[in-house]
Amino acid sequence: MMPNDYFDESRQTSLAFWGLGQMLKGAGYAAAFLLAVGLFIWALYLIGLLLPEESRQTPSPYGALETPALVAEGHGLA
């Protein structure tokens, strides 16, 4: 009868399992972070839906950036 070496890991196998465990741990942390960011953005969206319709019809806060610049005569910018 052969000895059961199922639980007898070599040093290389043990190191491979440790490395795989570390990578899976990092992937889990990344997934949790991504989920947290997604939930935060979703919560902001839901709060935005609770706002009145008039708040969505306000002028853009970037209006000063969108207006064309008026250049005075006599300057080299024209």
FENNORTA-V588463 format. One record per residue. N is the residue number from 1. PHI is phi in degrees with one decimal (NA if undefined). OMEGA is omega in degrees with one decimal (* if undefined). NEAR is the number of other ideal C-beta (glycine too) atoms within 8 Angstrom. Layout:
n->[N | N]
phi->[PHI | PHI]
omega->[OMEGA | OMEGA]
near->[NEAR | NEAR]
//
This chain:
n->[1 | 2 | 3 | 4 | 5 | 6 | 7 | 8 | 9 | 10 | 11 | 12 | 13 | 14 | 15 | 16 | 17 | 18 | 19 | 20 | 21 | 22 | 23 | 24 | 25 | 26 | 27 | 28 | 29 | 30 | 31 | 32 | 33 | 34 | 35 | 36 | 37 | 38 | 39 | 40 | 41 | 42 | 43 | 44 | 45 | 46 | 47 | 48 | 49 | 50 | 51 | 52 | 53 | 54 | 55 | 56 | 57 | 58 | 59 | 60 | 61 | 62 | 63 | 64 | 65 | 66 | 67 | 68 | 69 | 70 | 71 | 72 | 73 | 74 | 75 | 76 | 77 | 78]
phi->[NA | -80.3 | -70.2 | -82.9 | -102.7 | -63.1 | -93.3 | -90.0 | -92.3 | -80.3 | -64.5 | -67.3 | -65.3 | -61.9 | -65.7 | -65.6 | -65.9 | -64.2 | -62.5 | -63.5 | -63.2 | -65.7 | -66.7 | -67.1 | -63.4 | -63.2 | -65.2 | -65.5 | -61.8 | -64.7 | -65.2 | -65.4 | -64.1 | -62.6 | -64.6 | -64.3 | -65.1 | -62.9 | -66.4 | -65.0 | -66.0 | -64.5 | -64.5 | -62.1 | -63.2 | -65.4 | -64.2 | -63.1 | -70.2 | -78.1 | -70.8 | -67.4 | -62.9 | -64.4 | -71.0 | -89.6 | -107.5 | -77.2 | -66.5 | -65.6 | -71.4 | -99.7 | -60.1 | -67.0 | -79.8 | -87.3 | -73.7 | -68.1 | -75.0 | -96.6 | -102.7 | -74.2 | -67.9 | 93.0 | -95.5 | -80.7 | -89.1 | -77.1]
omega->[-177.8 | 177.1 | -179.5 | -179.3 | -179.4 | -178.6 | -179.7 | -178.0 | 173.6 | 179.2 | -179.3 | 178.9 | 178.6 | 178.6 | 178.9 | 178.0 | 177.4 | 178.9 | 177.8 | 178.3 | 178.5 | 178.4 | 178.0 | 176.8 | 177.3 | 177.6 | 176.9 | 176.8 | 179.5 | 178.7 | 178.9 | 178.0 | 179.2 | 177.9 | 179.2 | 178.4 | 178.3 | 178.0 | 177.8 | 179.5 | 178.2 | 178.0 | 176.7 | 178.2 | 180.0 | 176.5 | 177.5 | 177.9 | -180.0 | -179.5 | 178.5 | -177.8 | -178.2 | -178.8 | 179.3 | -177.6 | 179.2 | 178.0 | -178.5 | 176.7 | -179.7 | -177.3 | 179.4 | 179.1 | -176.8 | 179.8 | 177.8 | -179.4 | 177.0 | -177.4 | -179.9 | 179.0 | 176.6 | 177.4 | -179.2 | -177.2 | -174.6 | *]
near->[2 | 3 | 4 | 5 | 5 | 4 | 5 | 5 | 7 | 6 | 6 | 6 | 8 | 9 | 8 | 8 | 9 | 8 | 8 | 8 | 8 | 8 | 8 | 8 | 8 | 8 | 8 | 8 | 8 | 8 | 8 | 8 | 8 | 8 | 8 | 8 | 8 | 8 | 8 | 8 | 8 | 8 | 8 | 8 | 8 | 8 | 8 | 7 | 6 | 5 | 7 | 4 | 5 | 6 | 7 | 6 | 5 | 5 | 4 | 5 | 4 | 6 | 8 | 5 | 5 | 6 | 6 | 3 | 4 | 4 | 7 | 5 | 5 | 3 | 7 | 3 | 4 | 5]
//
